[in-house]
Structure formats: structure tokens, C-alpha cells
Amino acid sequence: MSNEASFLTITVDKSHIITIGERLYEQSIELIRELVNNGYDADATRVDVTVSDKEIVIADNGEGMDIDGLKQYFNVGSSEKLRNPKSPGFGRDRIGQFGIGKFASLAAASRFEVTTQKGIFAARVVFDKARWIEAGDSWKIPLTLLDRDTQRGDGTIVRLVGLKRAFKPEDVIQRIAEGVPIRARDFAVYVNRYRVTSRMLAGNRIPVMDGTPYGIIHGEIVILPAYRASKEDMGIEIKVKGVTVRRELFDMVSWGKAATRIRGEINADFLPLTSDRSGFIEDSPEYRSFFKVMEKIIAEVGKAYKQLASERENRSVNRAVKEALQRIHNALLLNPEFSPFGVVPLAEEGIQGTGETGVEITSKKKEENEINVEDVGAMPPSDSDEVDSTVAAEGEKPKKQCKPSLKIATPNAVVKRLKFGDAGVTCCLDHLGEDGPECITEGTIIYINRDHPLYRREARKKDAHILNIARLITQEISLMKDPANPREAYNRQSKLLRDAFKEVDDKISRRKKGKS
């Protein structure tokens, strides 16, 4: 056997190249995104995409290509962008990597045309799938030199002809918005003359800026309003070099419906990508560091979400308790003997009296027929002492009676004080736990448990919510009048509730009569 060196000829079936491209770009719409990003890498300031039934055209005003550039462009698996990761003009981080997209395009179209010019050089390359495969072992692609188009200037036009499937312009716009750095300076993309812009989401915006040993994490997370919640496009877009690689839910998978309100974009250019650019190499120190930081960020988003949910719930509770107190006030005016608050002087400025019960009303609120309901918020009232002049003997100092101290369990408690002359009752709607009492009273402070299963059920509907709060407050007021006789107290409560909602019952009756 000869010791002379011999060589093996390595051949690659052309169909395999197309198959590999198809697998890298399972959705052919990804090809359009890749071609637009080629324009970005070439320092284009504008890329125009035209989508029709017969063809798709991607035209950019980048630096264009000369003969060496075209050879590099059609070099399978070229490492040019890895060797030169920055564009020469704007210093952009180049996105394209594998150089196999043009072969994959033949899975979506029968012909791929590239027309380019740079300086005095202009040419067109026609890449016809059927003819290329028929050529057997030949890898030659026909190139035609052209006269330079002085009006257009430098740049490249890619045309996909003979489409094998229809492309909707709205789908192309969405994919470009996600997969192209459209927020970059000096760069714009148009689809059928419509400029592609990033989505502006309404809601509570949370800016993100954090660091890892491998690079910066930055972006924004948005908590959408409840009416905008949707299962579509759930999660946070993770971008590398301005391109969305995939959406992540992180720990939000356990949030239930709350996760449908979270959107956002996070940029982490240091993350290593899989070969098909559809995911990350999760078993890498970069990704593990990124994930650890994101867990902390998502925990902060969870706290912000709970705070927003509490604020929204508190607005509903505020409206409900105010109307309930208004109705209870009206019922007490009709039944002054049920009042536990004693006699109120009549004919004083800002005082309205009926029988034994008076309710303090400012002149403005008197005109509006509203009660004097003070919004105490989440701060406990002062522990100042009240003087009980009725028990002071002549010549003696009046004894002091301490007001009960308001105890608030959570910062989200809703507190309202209803004044009857110099007296009144304080209503505190707070979170006391599912196993806590439905309602308790300490002195003149009524605590209503917002965690009680019955309260939570009734709070789902506005009218039931108001009625339930009124039921609990009238129950406690009735017991204040005569705590030793609960049976009489419940009878008084029944009468107060009936009078409090008499107007509502009358409206329902009139509505039923009208229908009949």
C-alpha cells in the first residue's frame, strides 16, 4: 500500500442544505425577519417590506455588497459576522449569524433574487430552486452585472418569487415588531408603507435595570388593566440584541389569572443562544445568573400587582360602605328611637335633628342631602380623651372616658367614621383572615372582615356588596342600643334594613308593574 497522501472528496446534497434551513426556520415568516435584520446589520436606516400574493420584496438602503460581499453572502455558515460583530457605520451589534437563511427561503418560494449595489458595483443574483438542484454537483449561481442605479444609491433588494403560501401583512408586522430592533436609532422598517412601531401597552409600568457578572439586564414590565387581561402573548419577551428570542413566564405560572395581566420586554444581550436562535442555552452560567436576577424582579412585580389589586378593591369597598352608611343614616332618621347615640341638640348650625336622633351635616352636604362620613383612611384616630359631663358631680372634675383605640391589621384597611352629632360610629373594613369573625365591635368601632367567605362572595356584585355591609353595620348598631336583649336588637335591625332599602324595593315593584 502506497504511503502517498490521498484525499476524500466531501459532498453535501443540496436538498440537505434546504432541509437544514427549513429546520432552522420552521416558520417561513422567520425568513422575512432574518432578511430585515440583514439590512440592519448592513447599516441601513430604512427597510421597506412589500407583501403581496405573488411575491415579497425586502429593500434596504444599507451599504450594499460588492463581488466579495456577494460571495460572502452565499457562503454557507460564514463566520464573517462572528469575526466582525459590529457594523462599520453605526457600530450596531450584528444579529445575523448562520448565513443559511437564503437556502431556507427556497422552502417558501421557488426563486430568490438579490439585487445589490455598492459604489460603482451593481449586480443581480437569481437563485432558482429547480435549476440549482438540477445542476447536480455544481454550486454555481448565475450572476448578472448591472448598470448602477444612481437614483437609488447603495443598498440591497431581496425578492422572494413564486410563494408557496400566503403571508398576511399583519402577521409580518407582528413578527418584525418582535424580532427586529425597531427601537434602534436611525432605523425604521415599513411594511406596505406602514411603519412598524413597538407596542405601547397601557398600564402600570415598572422599569427594570439590574446587573450580572456577564452584563446588564434592562427593560420594562407592564401590569395591564384588568379589562386588557388576555391569554394571548402572555409572558415577558426576552430580547438579545433587540430581537425577541422567546417569551418567559418565570414564577408567574403559579399566579393563575393574574399572569394574564403581565407583559414586558427584558434585554439581556449576553445570553447564549441555541443554534436555531429559538431559545437559550440554559445550562450556562450566563443564563443561570440571568434567571436568578429575574426571579427577584418577578417577586417585585408580584408585590406591585398585589398593591394595585388592593387599591382597585379599596375603591370598590369605599363606594359600597359610603352608600351603605348613607342608607343607614336615612333609616335612623325614620326610626330615631333605634339610635344608640343619644340626643342631638336641634336648630344648631350644621345640625339636622329628628326626634331623638340628629346627624351632623355641613351646610354643603345638607344641600346635597349627604351624610357626614369621614374618610379616616388607614391611620388610627388619636387617643385623645373625651369628657363625660353627664356623670360629673357638681364641683368635681369631670371623669375622662377613653376612646377605643382603632386597631388596623393591614395597610389596606378602609376606615369610615359616621358622625351623629358629637357621637358616632367608626367602621373599619380590614383583612382579618378567612377563619376570623365576620364582624366584631369594640366600643363604637365596628370591624368587618373582608376575608370572610360570605363577605368575599357578596362583594362580587355591587348591590349585594352594599346590602351585606349595611346588614353588618345595622346589626352592630342595633346591639349597641340594647346589648342585653339581642332578640329586640335583631327586630330593630330588620326594620332599619327594610327602611334603608325601601327605595330600592319600590323601584323594583314599579319595574315589575310596568312589565306586567
Secondary structure, DSSP 8 states (H G I E B T S, - for coil): ---S---------HHHHHHHHHHHTSSTHHHHHHHHHHHHHTT-SEEEEEE-SSEEEEEE-S----HHHHHHHTSTT--HHHH--B-TTT--B----SS-HHHHGGGTEEEEEEEEEETTEEEEEEEEHHHHHHTTT-----EEE----TTT-SEEEEEEEEESS---HHHHHHHHHHHS-TTSTT-EEEETTEE-------SEEEEEEEEETTEEEEEEEEE--GGG--STT-SEEEEETTEEEEEE-GGGGGSGGGGGGEEEEEE-TT--B-TTSSSB-SSSHHHHHHHHHHHHHHHHHHHHHHHHHHHHHHHHHHHHHHHHHHHHHHHHHH-GGG-SS----SS-TTEEEETTEEEE--HHHHHTT---EEE-TTS-----EEE-GGG--TTS---EEE------SSTT-EEEEEEETTEEEEEEEE---TTS-SEEEETTEEEEETTSHHHHHHTTSHHHHHHHHHHHHHHHHHHHH-TT-HHHHHHHHHHHHHHHTHHHHHHHHHHHHHH-
